[in-house]
Amino acid sequence: MAENIPKFDEATQKELAVFLEKEQTQAKIHSSVHNFTTMCWDKCITSTPSTRFSRSEESCLVSCVDRFLDTSIFLVKQIQERRGSQ
């Protein structure tokens, strides 16, 4: 069975590793977006949604999204620093 597994040269292996790292990073980002969306919704939306959010819900969502963006920027910088140091 191991005979059927193709052998890749070093350049292809490196390219696959980079691709996998990018895909894993993208999956982490998508997961974070989903988690923050759920968290902000659960934290801020206290009534049955209608055509508009209440002032307090809107303010809460804005603050929550701002914190999400701050966190996202921080994470991107950390990823860039790790890649730069490698």
SVG drawing of the C-alpha trace seen along z (x, -y; Angstrom):
<svg xmlns="http://www.w3.org/2000/svg" viewBox="-39 -54 54 56">
<polyline fill="none" stroke="black" stroke-width="0.4" points="0.0,0.0 2.9,-2.4 4.1,-1.7 1.1,-3.8 2.1,-6.9 3.9,-9.3 7.4,-10.5 7.7,-14.3 11.0,-16.1 12.2,-18.6 10.8,-21.7 7.3,-20.1 7.4,-19.0 8.2,-22.6 5.5,-24.0 3.0,-21.6 4.1,-22.5 3.6,-26.2 0.2,-25.5 -0.9,-23.5 0.4,-26.3 -1.6,-28.9 -4.7,-26.7 -4.4,-26.0 -4.0,-29.8 -7.0,-30.5 -9.0,-27.9 -8.0,-29.4 -9.1,-32.9 -12.4,-31.5 -12.9,-29.8 -12.0,-33.0 -14.5,-35.0 -17.2,-32.4 -16.4,-32.3 -16.4,-36.1 -19.6,-36.4 -21.3,-34.0 -19.9,-35.6 -20.9,-39.1 -24.4,-38.0 -24.9,-36.1 -23.5,-38.9 -25.2,-41.9 -28.5,-40.8 -30.8,-40.5 -34.2,-40.7 -35.9,-39.1 -34.3,-40.7 -36.5,-43.0 -35.8,-45.4 -33.4,-47.4 -31.2,-46.8 -31.8,-48.7 -29.3,-51.5 -27.7,-49.4 -27.5,-46.4 -26.0,-48.5 -23.5,-50.1 -22.5,-46.6 -22.1,-45.2 -19.9,-48.1 -17.7,-47.7 -17.5,-43.9 -16.6,-44.3 -14.0,-46.9 -12.4,-44.5 -12.6,-41.7 -10.8,-43.9 -8.1,-44.8 -7.6,-41.2 -7.5,-40.3 -4.8,-42.9 -2.8,-41.7 -3.0,-38.1 -2.0,-39.0 1.0,-40.9 2.0,-37.9 1.8,-35.6 3.9,-38.0 6.5,-38.3 6.8,-34.5 7.2,-34.2 9.8,-36.9 11.8,-35.2 11.8,-31.8"/>
</svg>
